[in-house]
Structure formats: C-alpha cells, structure tokens
Amino acid sequence: MHKLGLTDFTSHSAEYAPMNNVDVRHQYDDPSQSPLDYSIDCRTSNGQKPSLPSAEDAIVLPSSGGAIFLIDSRPLIGRCLLSSLRIADEGSAFEMYASLHEWKHKAARKSAGLLLLCTPGGWTADAEVAALSRELDEVRSWNYDLPIIVMSDNETAAYVVKILQLGVKGYIPTSSSLDVAVQAIRLVRAGGVYVPAACMLSALTTLPSEPQVAKGDDDIFSPRQLSVARALRRGTPNKIIAYELNMCESTVKVHVRNIMKKLKAKNRTEVAYLTNKYFIND
C-alpha cells in the first residue's frame, strides 16, 4: 500500500481538500490502482494528528420505541417468559418487574415503549377485570401514556370484551405461541390493536342480537366498502388492508369511518358483528 504524506504534493496528480480543519494531500503513483489501495496521512493545521473519540465520548442512542416492561408477580413463569421473548426478539429490550410499583420506582427514568401485564391466574374473570381496572387507573394517575397489553389464562369472550373496554391495546391468551406473542407486541408498538381472531369471533356472540342497521338498506355499502368490512371482520389492521386492496392507508381510514357511521358502530368489533348479514356465505 502506498503512503500518502503531507509532502507528497506533485504536479501530475495532486489533490487538495480541506475537511474540518484537516489538510489532506495525496499522490497517485500508479493511476491504474484504486483509491482504496492508498492510505491517507491527515494532520491538523498545527501538524498534529486528530485524535479519535474515546468509548466514553460515544453517543448511545435509545432503542427504538423504548423498552418493553413485563409485569409478572410469578418469578419462575415470568423469568421463563422474559428469557423466551429476549431470544425470539433480539432487537427489542425486555425487562421484568414483580409489580407496577417496583417498575415505577426502579425504571422511572427509562424510556418505556410498552407494558405487558400478566395476570396471576386462578382468579375469576370478574376478579381479574376488577384488578386490571385498578392497575390501569394507577398507571394513568402516574401520567404514563403508553400502550398496554394483557396476557391471561382467561379466554372467555366476555372477559376479552371487558378488558378491551378498559382501554388496553392488546390481549394475548397464554395458549398463544411465542411467535404470535412477539408479533402481537410489535403490532401494538406500531400503534395497532391486537385481539386473537378466535376470541374476536366468540366476542361477537356477546353483542346485542338486534343489529343497528335499518331494514331494507342492503345496498348502503359500495363494493370497496364491503371489501374493507370483510377485512375488518378478520381483525386486519389498516396497513394490511391497504396492502391487500391496493389502496392508500388514508383511504382505508375513510372507508372505516364511513362504515362505522352508516352502522352507528362504536368500534371495529361492532362493525364485524353488524355486517354479519352481508357475509352469510363467508
């Protein structure tokens, strides 16, 4: 490798480029060679070589989206889940705490991206919902605005509907696979809402039996809106609907808003139920 020094300034192939008070002069003895075959001798204006930043001077950027905090009062089960999630999703930061209070006191200064609340099990559905309601109120009283997912052994439709009404952004049954759990966490971190399709279909039977669509209005939806409604019934996020139907996500949002307005539905779950009459053969 050729050495390019400060004094190697000749007439036939010399270049000069000041960069951040660094003078670089170099000579190519053989024009056929790649510039990668040369080294550069850089010195500041006072003749000293610039020093590189030390490890202590390096800037450490926070992980994208903040850490995922697992709240589980069961040490063995919680640690097993924590280890599994870390292996399955190496790009995310996972931490575990035995309670919300422990998380608040030990991780108050850390960037929080999501809370994963694991219920202890062995409780009735109503008892779990009551306990979750208190915990969520407590988190809100601390002025923490972050998405929350609940993981529970309870998979009844009534339970799922009630915890979603509490404002959580996702529900993961403990019967789910590890891969499904990781994908659900990623979806919620991206701003979506996750509910397993099986739980959603069961939840539909708990809604009022009388749909709010007026009689004789079978043609109130356009073909495009029916396609969007069909995707909503599957629990498909707007981004995926846009991809599948080859339309902009903003257009999907407009269709969803119009569908909910025509059905007088309050949420996507009600849309899925109220559109049963349009998808009898599905």
Secondary structure as UniProt FT lines:
FT   STRAND          2..4
FT   TURN            6..7
FT   STRAND          14..19
FT   TURN            20..21
FT   STRAND          22..27
FT   TURN            31..32
FT   HELIX           35..37
FT   STRAND          38..40
FT   STRAND          43..44
FT   TURN            45..46
FT   HELIX           55..57
FT   TURN            64..65
FT   STRAND          67..71
FT   HELIX           75..88
FT   TURN            90..91
FT   STRAND          94..97
FT   HELIX           100..106
FT   TURN            108..109
FT   STRAND          112..118
FT   HELIX           125..141
FT   TURN            142..143
FT   STRAND          148..152
FT   HELIX           157..165
FT   TURN            166..167
FT   STRAND          170..173
FT   TURN            174..175
FT   HELIX           178..189
FT   TURN            190..191
FT   HELIX           197..204
FT   TURN            205..206
FT   TURN            215..216
FT   TURN            218..219
FT   HELIX           223..233
FT   TURN            234..235
FT   HELIX           238..245
FT   HELIX           249..263
FT   HELIX           268..274
FT   HELIX           276..278
FT   TURN            280..281
//
